[in-house]
Amino acid sequence: MNPSFHESMARALLAPPGDCEDAVAGLAAQPAFAVYRNTVAKGCTDALAANFPAMLRLVGEDWFRAVAVAYARQFPPQDARLLGYGDEGFGAFAQAVPTAAALPYLEGVARLDTLWRAAHVAADAPVLPAGALATLAPQALAACRLVPHPAARWAWFADQPVPGIWMRNRADWSDDGDIAWRGEGVLLTRADGEVAWQLLPQAGCALLDACAAGQPLGSAAEHALARDPDADLAQVLRLLLRAGAFTSFAKDPS
């Protein structure tokens, strides 16, 4: 069997019944072929359901699986490790479905499911103690470079409370009150093998962006204040340190 035959078979397994290439039409017409087709489709949809649990809970089983099958047919897995399946576009694909118009935050929820998995499988590293910077003089503090922890993930959503919606659907949440419709940020960290999350102000997300880009803390603080001039940066930094968002810091050699 040549590679093109195998490729045709792979495409036929994810194609609707009766829609396949001539090279495998005879095999695909066999009644038993439906068993393989259903097995492959179920494997893809099960992987997406496992990878996007908050999204699944938000939209319901039937809608999710119908969209997942359509996605799998168009974008079959390219890696046998299905932990990352859907990361490159499932959220956008689902958001583009006409019936998702009433859920404009759906792609954002999918993005946070992706960030959760990234935090879950990130490399282990020590956490910078909350008091590690306490002895630094102001000038030395401004010049030091904070290194985000490998498991730290963060995101800011300017127009929608995506983190709050995601939190309610990611885990059992007893609060069923209204969510204020405003921009929100979120920080995900991992301590003792467990991924934790909390809301994060815009200044915190901006500060982490700048630190991840290698900027010294003084410049990172300016970047954060440019995004949110009213932010209490001391409080934001304390929040990040207590959450375990950093793994180390480097002093300016000068």
Backbone bond lengths (Angstrom), bond angles and torsions (degrees), N, CA, C in turn:
res aa  C-N    CA-C-N  psi(-1)  N-CA   C-N-CA  omega(-1)  CA-C   N-CA-C  phi
1 M - - - 1.464 - - 1.524 109.04 -
2 N 1.310 116.21 132.29 1.455 119.42 -178.08 1.519 111.33 -90.46
3 P 1.340 117.43 164.59 1.471 120.68 -177.70 1.515 113.58 -56.86
4 S 1.347 117.35 -35.42 1.464 118.54 -178.13 1.525 111.10 -66.46
5 F 1.362 116.38 -32.90 1.455 119.63 176.62 1.527 110.45 -65.11
6 H 1.332 115.83 -44.68 1.468 119.34 178.88 1.525 110.80 -61.55
7 E 1.312 116.75 -40.41 1.465 120.33 179.17 1.526 110.55 -65.01
8 S 1.336 116.57 -39.81 1.463 119.99 178.07 1.520 110.96 -64.66
9 M 1.335 115.91 -39.16 1.462 119.75 177.72 1.523 110.96 -64.32
10 A 1.330 116.79 -42.72 1.459 120.41 179.67 1.521 110.91 -61.85
11 R 1.336 116.46 -41.48 1.461 119.45 179.05 1.524 111.31 -67.71
12 A 1.335 116.45 -37.70 1.462 120.00 179.74 1.519 112.05 -65.13
13 L 1.323 117.12 -33.14 1.462 120.61 -179.52 1.518 112.05 -64.80
14 L 1.325 116.89 -27.59 1.460 120.10 -179.19 1.520 113.21 -104.51
15 A 1.331 116.47 -2.39 1.464 120.17 179.94 1.524 110.39 -85.51
16 P 1.323 118.22 155.59 1.469 120.14 174.86 1.529 110.29 -61.95
17 P 1.319 118.95 153.94 1.470 121.26 178.41 1.529 111.14 -54.20
18 G 1.330 115.87 136.20 1.457 120.54 179.70 1.505 114.71 85.36
19 D 1.325 116.65 -6.63 1.468 120.21 -178.99 1.527 108.41 -112.77
20 C 1.315 116.95 90.12 1.457 120.79 179.89 1.527 109.60 -152.50
21 E 1.302 116.48 169.17 1.460 122.41 -177.11 1.525 110.45 -80.03
22 D 1.336 115.25 156.21 1.465 120.57 -176.81 1.526 112.17 -58.36
23 A 1.343 116.76 -33.04 1.464 120.11 -175.26 1.525 112.84 -61.47
24 V 1.324 117.43 -25.17 1.469 120.51 -177.98 1.519 111.91 -124.46
25 A 1.318 117.28 12.11 1.466 120.81 -175.99 1.522 111.72 -58.94
26 G 1.337 115.99 -40.80 1.456 118.84 -179.36 1.514 112.81 -62.99
27 L 1.311 116.64 -45.22 1.463 120.29 178.70 1.528 111.62 -66.56
28 A 1.328 115.96 -41.21 1.458 119.51 -177.99 1.515 112.54 -67.06
29 A 1.330 116.28 -21.60 1.462 119.78 178.97 1.520 113.10 -78.72
30 Q 1.330 116.70 -13.74 1.462 120.51 179.27 1.540 109.95 -67.59
31 P 1.348 117.31 137.42 1.463 119.69 -179.39 1.530 113.19 -56.01
32 A 1.339 116.37 -35.72 1.467 118.88 -177.98 1.520 112.85 -67.96
33 F 1.333 116.86 -19.15 1.464 119.00 -178.76 1.532 111.15 -63.40
34 A 1.332 115.90 -29.25 1.463 119.74 179.41 1.522 111.64 -61.67
35 V 1.335 116.13 -30.81 1.469 119.64 178.28 1.524 109.98 -63.12
36 Y 1.330 116.23 -45.93 1.460 120.22 179.89 1.537 110.77 -66.43
37 R 1.343 115.42 -41.06 1.464 119.19 179.16 1.525 110.86 -60.28
38 N 1.322 116.14 -45.44 1.470 120.07 -179.32 1.525 111.54 -66.61
39 T 1.341 116.16 -36.85 1.464 119.80 179.43 1.521 111.06 -64.46
40 V 1.329 116.80 -44.62 1.467 120.56 179.50 1.521 110.54 -65.29
41 A 1.329 117.20 -44.97 1.464 120.29 -179.80 1.526 110.87 -61.74
42 K 1.339 115.98 -41.54 1.466 119.10 179.87 1.521 110.94 -66.80
43 G 1.338 117.19 -38.17 1.456 119.61 177.95 1.520 111.74 -61.29
44 C 1.327 116.56 -41.59 1.470 120.12 179.54 1.523 111.32 -68.01
45 T 1.330 116.74 -45.27 1.465 119.07 -178.19 1.523 111.39 -69.30
46 D 1.324 117.34 -35.36 1.467 119.92 176.62 1.531 110.54 -64.32
47 A 1.341 116.13 -39.70 1.466 119.59 178.67 1.514 110.44 -63.86
48 L 1.322 117.42 -43.45 1.470 120.21 179.41 1.530 110.96 -66.24
49 A 1.317 116.93 -38.17 1.468 119.93 178.16 1.526 110.85 -63.85
50 A 1.339 116.29 -39.58 1.462 119.71 177.96 1.521 111.71 -69.57
51 N 1.327 116.84 -33.75 1.466 120.83 -177.75 1.515 113.31 -79.38
52 F 1.331 118.02 -22.79 1.469 121.20 -175.58 1.527 110.61 -130.09
53 P 1.353 117.52 62.11 1.465 120.09 -175.22 1.530 114.17 -66.62
54 A 1.326 117.95 -36.21 1.465 119.03 179.29 1.520 110.72 -68.46
55 M 1.301 116.11 -40.31 1.460 120.96 177.12 1.529 110.46 -62.75
56 L 1.331 116.73 -43.07 1.468 121.46 178.28 1.519 110.80 -59.75
57 R 1.308 116.56 -46.13 1.461 119.96 -178.65 1.519 111.38 -66.00
58 L 1.310 116.38 -33.18 1.465 121.43 -178.00 1.523 111.89 -69.34
59 V 1.327 117.61 -42.44 1.467 120.64 -172.77 1.520 113.44 -99.38
60 G 1.329 117.90 -17.71 1.459 120.35 -178.88 1.522 112.29 95.07
61 E 1.329 115.09 154.09 1.462 122.67 -173.54 1.526 112.99 -60.60
62 D 1.324 117.59 -48.59 1.462 120.21 -173.30 1.524 111.56 -64.10
63 W 1.325 116.84 -48.20 1.470 120.11 -178.39 1.527 109.85 -64.38
64 F 1.315 115.52 -44.42 1.462 119.25 -177.49 1.528 110.95 -59.95
65 R 1.321 117.04 -48.12 1.457 119.33 -175.32 1.527 111.83 -69.46
66 A 1.310 118.10 -33.36 1.469 119.90 176.22 1.529 110.52 -63.17
67 V 1.328 116.40 -43.39 1.463 120.63 178.89 1.526 110.46 -70.08
68 A 1.323 117.17 -36.83 1.464 120.85 179.82 1.530 111.13 -63.99
69 V 1.322 118.20 -39.94 1.466 121.19 177.76 1.525 109.98 -63.64
70 A 1.330 116.46 -44.19 1.467 120.21 179.04 1.525 110.71 -62.29
71 Y 1.325 116.74 -39.86 1.466 120.74 178.47 1.528 110.89 -65.57
72 A 1.330 116.95 -43.79 1.461 120.93 -178.28 1.520 111.39 -63.43
73 R 1.317 116.88 -36.14 1.465 119.77 178.53 1.529 111.11 -66.15
74 Q 1.311 115.48 -35.82 1.462 119.26 -177.53 1.528 112.22 -87.67
75 F 1.339 115.58 -32.53 1.470 120.62 -177.04 1.526 109.53 -133.10
76 P 1.312 118.12 76.04 1.467 120.04 179.71 1.520 110.85 -65.90
77 P 1.322 118.05 157.85 1.471 120.95 179.72 1.522 111.41 -58.61
78 Q 1.313 115.34 140.38 1.468 121.38 176.93 1.523 111.51 -107.38
79 D 1.321 116.64 -0.52 1.458 122.18 -177.65 1.523 108.11 -139.51
80 A 1.310 116.05 133.53 1.470 119.61 179.76 1.524 111.96 -64.46
81 R 1.333 116.96 -22.29 1.464 120.57 176.72 1.528 107.67 -82.57
82 L 1.314 117.15 101.99 1.460 121.58 -170.92 1.517 113.42 -82.20
83 L 1.327 117.61 2.72 1.458 120.18 179.87 1.522 111.63 -59.85
84 G 1.324 117.08 -30.95 1.454 120.07 -179.42 1.512 114.12 -100.89
85 Y 1.323 117.78 8.07 1.462 119.99 -177.34 1.528 110.24 -65.82
86 G 1.301 115.74 127.84 1.456 121.63 179.63 1.513 114.01 98.40
87 D 1.327 117.19 -12.56 1.468 119.82 -177.03 1.523 112.48 -59.87
88 E 1.318 116.78 -33.63 1.459 120.46 -172.01 1.518 114.34 -84.58
89 G 1.319 118.70 1.29 1.461 115.24 179.85 1.515 117.44 170.03
90 F 1.336 118.36 3.48 1.456 118.01 -178.40 1.521 112.07 -63.38
91 G 1.333 116.44 -38.97 1.462 119.28 179.38 1.518 112.08 -61.49
92 A 1.330 116.81 -45.94 1.464 120.82 179.29 1.525 110.60 -65.74
93 F 1.336 116.94 -38.42 1.457 121.50 178.60 1.531 110.10 -60.78
94 A 1.332 116.18 -47.69 1.460 120.38 -179.73 1.530 111.55 -66.07
95 Q 1.331 116.45 -39.03 1.463 119.70 -179.59 1.528 111.52 -63.58
96 A 1.336 117.13 -29.20 1.460 121.18 -178.02 1.524 113.29 -79.43
97 V 1.329 117.81 -10.44 1.466 120.39 176.85 1.533 108.04 -66.09
98 P 1.328 118.97 129.60 1.474 120.50 -175.07 1.521 113.94 -52.96
99 T 1.318 118.20 -37.37 1.465 119.69 -178.35 1.517 113.17 -72.81
100 A 1.333 117.82 -5.75 1.471 121.01 176.70 1.524 111.64 -89.81
101 A 1.322 117.67 1.87 1.464 120.69 -177.03 1.526 112.13 -59.56
102 A 1.320 116.96 -29.35 1.468 120.56 179.77 1.517 112.70 -77.23
103 L 1.339 117.05 -6.39 1.464 122.08 179.94 1.531 108.71 -123.44
104 P 1.319 118.57 71.25 1.470 120.84 -175.41 1.520 114.18 -66.05
105 Y 1.324 116.93 -10.20 1.463 122.33 -179.55 1.529 112.39 -97.00
106 L 1.333 117.58 6.13 1.467 120.77 -173.66 1.528 111.72 -62.35
107 E 1.323 117.44 -43.68 1.462 120.10 179.76 1.522 110.90 -63.35
108 G 1.326 117.10 -37.09 1.457 120.24 177.64 1.512 112.13 -65.14
109 V 1.324 117.75 -39.78 1.463 121.74 177.13 1.536 109.77 -62.29
110 A 1.333 116.07 -42.32 1.461 119.69 177.39 1.530 110.63 -62.45
111 R 1.308 116.51 -38.22 1.475 119.99 179.25 1.528 110.79 -61.87
112 L 1.315 117.40 -40.26 1.463 119.71 -179.63 1.523 111.60 -71.36
113 D 1.330 118.00 -32.87 1.460 119.24 172.11 1.528 110.07 -60.78
114 T 1.331 116.38 -39.22 1.462 120.68 178.06 1.522 111.17 -65.85
115 L 1.330 117.30 -42.18 1.465 120.50 178.95 1.527 110.98 -65.23
116 W 1.326 117.37 -35.73 1.468 119.96 177.58 1.522 110.28 -59.71
117 R 1.335 117.35 -45.46 1.455 119.87 179.71 1.515 111.39 -65.66
118 A 1.327 116.84 -37.01 1.466 119.62 178.45 1.522 110.34 -63.90
119 A 1.328 117.03 -40.86 1.462 120.50 177.82 1.529 110.65 -66.82
120 H 1.317 116.51 -36.93 1.463 121.75 -176.72 1.526 112.22 -65.08
121 V 1.329 117.37 -38.44 1.468 120.44 -174.37 1.524 113.19 -102.64
122 A 1.326 117.81 4.34 1.470 120.45 -178.86 1.525 111.05 -64.95
123 A 1.321 114.83 161.17 1.465 120.60 -179.21 1.526 111.28 -63.52
124 D 1.314 115.19 149.50 1.461 120.49 173.79 1.526 109.76 -73.63
125 A 1.294 115.37 148.41 1.466 121.27 177.02 1.518 107.67 -163.57
126 P 1.340 117.53 153.41 1.463 119.22 176.41 1.513 111.00 -66.05
127 V 1.308 115.40 154.81 1.473 121.66 177.38 1.516 108.80 -98.74
128 L 1.318 116.21 133.39 1.465 120.78 177.26 1.524 109.09 -65.64
129 P 1.345 118.74 122.21 1.463 120.46 -179.78 1.531 111.52 -58.86
130 A 1.313 115.47 147.91 1.462 120.27 -176.43 1.525 112.06 -60.60
131 G 1.330 118.21 -29.71 1.458 120.11 -177.80 1.516 114.40 -96.54
132 A 1.327 116.92 12.73 1.466 120.04 -173.03 1.523 113.45 -65.04
133 L 1.320 117.57 -25.39 1.468 120.94 -176.79 1.521 112.91 -97.83
134 A 1.324 116.17 -1.63 1.459 119.95 -170.80 1.532 113.68 -62.88
135 T 1.321 117.23 -29.17 1.474 119.91 -175.68 1.528 113.47 -90.71
136 L 1.318 117.38 -2.61 1.464 119.89 -177.83 1.525 110.98 -78.51
137 A 1.318 116.04 137.32 1.462 120.62 173.58 1.524 108.77 -67.92
138 P 1.337 117.94 156.35 1.468 120.73 -177.10 1.528 113.71 -51.95
139 Q 1.333 117.54 -42.87 1.459 119.92 -178.78 1.528 111.31 -66.46
140 A 1.331 115.91 -41.38 1.459 120.35 178.77 1.526 111.22 -67.72
141 L 1.328 116.18 -35.71 1.463 120.99 178.37 1.531 110.66 -64.00
142 A 1.325 115.60 -43.72 1.466 119.79 -179.73 1.521 112.07 -65.90
143 A 1.323 116.63 -28.28 1.470 120.71 -176.47 1.522 113.20 -88.92
144 C 1.326 118.55 -15.54 1.461 119.96 -176.81 1.526 110.88 -74.18
145 R 1.316 114.45 154.67 1.467 120.79 -179.15 1.528 108.16 -114.68
146 L 1.312 115.26 117.02 1.455 121.17 178.97 1.520 109.96 -86.73
147 V 1.326 115.92 133.87 1.464 121.53 -177.85 1.525 109.05 -104.18
148 P 1.336 117.93 115.84 1.471 119.17 178.03 1.522 111.81 -59.19
149 H 1.309 115.75 145.35 1.459 121.69 178.02 1.529 109.36 -65.39
150 P 1.353 118.39 143.03 1.469 120.14 -179.65 1.525 114.03 -55.43
151 A 1.334 116.74 -28.46 1.467 119.80 -178.47 1.522 112.96 -90.30
152 A 1.312 118.52 -6.45 1.468 120.87 -178.20 1.522 110.41 -73.40
153 R 1.312 115.70 131.77 1.456 122.53 174.89 1.529 107.47 -135.42
154 W 1.293 116.45 145.45 1.458 120.01 -178.07 1.519 109.60 -150.32
155 A 1.318 116.34 157.80 1.464 120.88 179.28 1.522 108.81 -158.70
156 W 1.318 115.36 144.91 1.459 122.26 176.28 1.523 108.65 -117.79
157 F 1.310 116.65 132.23 1.462 123.55 177.93 1.531 107.41 -117.57
158 A 1.312 115.81 108.24 1.466 120.64 -168.37 1.517 113.82 -69.39
159 D 1.322 117.89 -31.91 1.456 119.68 -169.67 1.521 114.85 -116.20
160 Q 1.311 117.59 -5.79 1.460 119.97 -173.72 1.528 110.83 -139.42
161 P 1.330 117.04 146.81 1.483 120.35 177.39 1.527 111.39 -82.78
162 V 1.332 115.87 53.88 1.469 120.01 -176.01 1.537 112.01 -57.80
163 P 1.347 119.23 -44.36 1.468 117.83 -179.48 1.531 113.45 -57.99
164 G 1.333 117.01 -42.24 1.456 119.20 179.48 1.519 112.18 -64.07
165 I 1.324 116.32 -40.39 1.469 120.79 177.61 1.519 109.73 -65.05
166 W 1.323 116.25 -43.66 1.462 120.53 180.00 1.525 111.36 -63.19
167 M 1.324 117.52 -44.18 1.458 120.77 -179.25 1.526 111.34 -59.59
168 R 1.322 116.56 -40.53 1.462 119.76 -179.18 1.524 111.83 -65.76
169 N 1.303 116.95 -28.34 1.453 120.53 -176.06 1.527 113.10 -101.22
170 R 1.340 116.39 -11.67 1.459 119.93 179.89 1.526 111.22 -80.57
171 A 1.297 116.84 -33.72 1.461 121.23 -177.32 1.518 108.74 -144.42
172 D 1.323 115.39 166.14 1.467 119.45 177.77 1.521 109.19 -60.86
173 W 1.304 116.10 123.93 1.459 121.53 -175.94 1.522 107.53 -129.25
174 S 1.319 116.20 122.59 1.460 120.22 -175.90 1.524 112.75 -80.67
175 D 1.341 117.74 -17.55 1.454 121.48 -177.56 1.525 110.00 -81.87
176 D 1.331 116.80 111.10 1.463 120.25 179.48 1.524 111.10 -110.77
177 G 1.337 117.15 21.01 1.455 121.00 177.89 1.514 111.69 -73.75
178 D 1.323 115.36 175.50 1.457 120.58 -179.54 1.528 110.68 -68.71
179 I 1.309 115.41 147.49 1.462 122.29 175.03 1.521 108.20 -99.43
180 A 1.311 116.58 127.68 1.472 120.30 178.19 1.525 108.88 -65.52
181 W 1.341 116.09 129.24 1.463 120.53 -176.73 1.531 109.70 -84.43
182 R 1.322 115.27 92.44 1.455 121.71 -178.95 1.529 108.35 -155.93
183 G 1.307 115.56 168.06 1.454 119.75 178.63 1.520 111.76 -64.52
184 E 1.324 115.49 145.70 1.465 121.33 179.07 1.516 110.06 -144.33
185 G 1.323 114.52 153.05 1.456 120.99 172.81 1.510 110.08 -121.73
186 V 1.324 115.57 164.91 1.462 119.79 -179.34 1.527 108.99 -144.45
187 L 1.310 114.85 147.61 1.459 123.12 175.20 1.519 108.54 -122.27
188 L 1.336 116.17 129.19 1.464 121.50 174.34 1.517 108.41 -113.68
189 T 1.301 116.54 131.69 1.461 122.18 177.48 1.524 108.04 -134.10
190 R 1.321 115.75 169.03 1.458 119.48 178.57 1.519 109.47 -133.65
191 A 1.295 114.59 120.29 1.466 120.62 177.24 1.523 108.33 -129.55
192 D 1.329 115.82 134.46 1.461 121.37 179.28 1.532 111.72 56.31
193 G 1.330 115.94 34.81 1.457 120.44 175.65 1.508 115.62 81.81
194 E 1.324 117.66 -1.51 1.461 121.18 -177.92 1.521 110.15 -112.00
195 V 1.326 116.91 132.51 1.460 121.03 175.62 1.527 108.68 -80.65
196 A 1.316 115.22 127.84 1.464 121.41 177.40 1.514 108.67 -119.21
197 W 1.307 116.42 157.17 1.459 120.07 179.65 1.519 110.56 -142.50
198 Q 1.319 114.35 155.84 1.461 121.46 176.64 1.514 109.42 -156.98
199 L 1.328 115.17 155.88 1.461 119.41 176.72 1.517 109.31 -66.06
200 L 1.328 115.72 146.81 1.460 121.66 -177.35 1.522 108.53 -137.14
201 P 1.333 118.03 130.53 1.466 119.54 179.45 1.525 111.36 -68.00
202 Q 1.314 114.92 164.41 1.457 120.02 -178.31 1.524 111.63 -57.75
203 A 1.322 117.10 -38.60 1.464 120.68 -179.91 1.526 110.79 -61.55
204 G 1.331 117.75 -36.10 1.460 121.02 178.69 1.513 111.81 -66.51
205 C 1.334 116.60 -42.92 1.464 119.98 177.18 1.529 110.60 -63.49
206 A 1.330 116.57 -42.41 1.461 120.37 -179.88 1.527 111.04 -65.89
207 L 1.330 116.63 -38.97 1.459 120.40 178.40 1.527 110.56 -62.84
208 L 1.314 116.97 -43.71 1.460 120.89 178.92 1.527 111.20 -66.16
209 D 1.319 117.36 -38.54 1.472 120.26 176.57 1.529 110.47 -57.28
210 A 1.330 115.38 -46.33 1.464 120.12 -177.91 1.526 111.27 -68.25
211 C 1.327 117.41 -40.63 1.470 120.19 177.73 1.524 110.83 -64.01
212 A 1.319 116.97 -40.04 1.457 120.43 178.35 1.521 111.75 -64.76
213 A 1.338 116.30 -27.04 1.464 120.81 178.04 1.524 112.11 -83.54
214 G 1.342 117.45 0.35 1.455 121.61 176.47 1.510 114.94 88.83
215 Q 1.325 117.87 11.98 1.461 119.69 -179.65 1.530 110.64 -75.89
216 P 1.332 118.18 144.93 1.468 120.14 173.69 1.519 109.88 -65.25
217 L 1.318 115.35 160.30 1.461 119.91 -172.63 1.523 112.14 -59.79
218 G 1.334 117.17 -35.73 1.461 119.01 179.23 1.517 111.85 -61.46
219 S 1.320 116.89 -45.60 1.466 121.05 178.09 1.524 111.19 -67.97
220 A 1.330 115.98 -37.85 1.457 119.84 178.12 1.528 110.66 -62.93
221 A 1.321 115.92 -37.92 1.460 120.04 177.98 1.526 110.94 -64.98
222 E 1.317 117.02 -41.25 1.470 120.25 177.21 1.527 110.64 -62.31
223 H 1.308 115.99 -40.40 1.469 120.66 178.41 1.527 110.41 -62.31
224 A 1.328 116.07 -42.52 1.458 120.49 -179.88 1.524 111.34 -65.43
225 L 1.326 116.57 -42.38 1.467 119.93 -179.97 1.519 111.89 -68.40
226 A 1.309 117.18 -28.44 1.460 119.66 176.00 1.523 110.63 -65.44
227 R 1.322 116.69 -31.16 1.468 120.75 177.80 1.522 111.66 -81.54
228 D 1.325 116.60 -34.69 1.470 120.85 -177.74 1.521 108.75 -144.68
229 P 1.340 117.67 88.75 1.470 121.85 -175.23 1.525 113.81 -60.96
230 D 1.319 117.81 -22.51 1.467 120.88 -176.98 1.533 113.09 -92.56
231 A 1.307 117.30 4.65 1.463 119.95 -175.40 1.518 111.69 -69.85
232 D 1.322 115.67 144.98 1.462 122.94 171.89 1.524 106.59 -92.44
233 L 1.330 116.21 94.70 1.458 119.75 -172.91 1.522 113.50 -66.03
234 A 1.322 116.73 -31.65 1.466 118.94 177.31 1.526 110.14 -62.57
235 Q 1.318 115.52 -43.01 1.464 119.50 178.82 1.529 110.84 -67.14
236 V 1.318 116.56 -40.13 1.467 120.70 179.12 1.530 110.46 -61.83
237 L 1.323 116.63 -44.30 1.463 120.30 -179.65 1.528 111.06 -64.87
238 R 1.320 116.69 -39.93 1.474 119.69 177.11 1.534 110.33 -61.13
239 L 1.327 115.87 -42.40 1.467 120.31 179.72 1.532 110.37 -60.46
240 L 1.323 116.40 -44.80 1.465 120.53 -178.49 1.524 111.54 -65.79
241 L 1.312 117.18 -41.55 1.458 121.00 179.82 1.531 111.05 -66.25
242 R 1.306 116.87 -43.74 1.462 120.08 -179.61 1.525 111.68 -67.27
243 A 1.327 116.58 -28.58 1.465 120.24 179.43 1.523 112.63 -79.65
244 G 1.347 116.95 -10.85 1.461 119.58 -178.16 1.511 113.55 79.95
245 A 1.333 116.50 34.29 1.463 120.52 -176.89 1.525 113.46 -77.45
246 F 1.332 118.10 -13.52 1.467 121.31 -177.11 1.530 110.31 -121.44
247 T 1.316 114.58 153.61 1.458 119.25 177.39 1.520 112.48 -109.21
248 S 1.335 117.77 -25.82 1.461 120.73 -179.14 1.508 109.94 -166.72
249 F 1.328 115.89 174.32 1.462 120.37 172.06 1.519 108.30 -142.06
250 A 1.311 115.24 152.68 1.452 121.75 179.64 1.510 108.75 -120.01
251 K 1.331 115.98 132.37 1.452 120.38 178.87 1.526 109.48 -82.72
252 D 1.310 116.09 150.56 1.458 121.68 174.92 1.523 108.14 -65.07
253 P 1.346 118.35 122.56 1.457 119.99 -177.35 1.530 113.81 -62.12
254 S 1.323 117.11 -19.36 1.461 119.14 179.09 1.522 110.61 -78.44
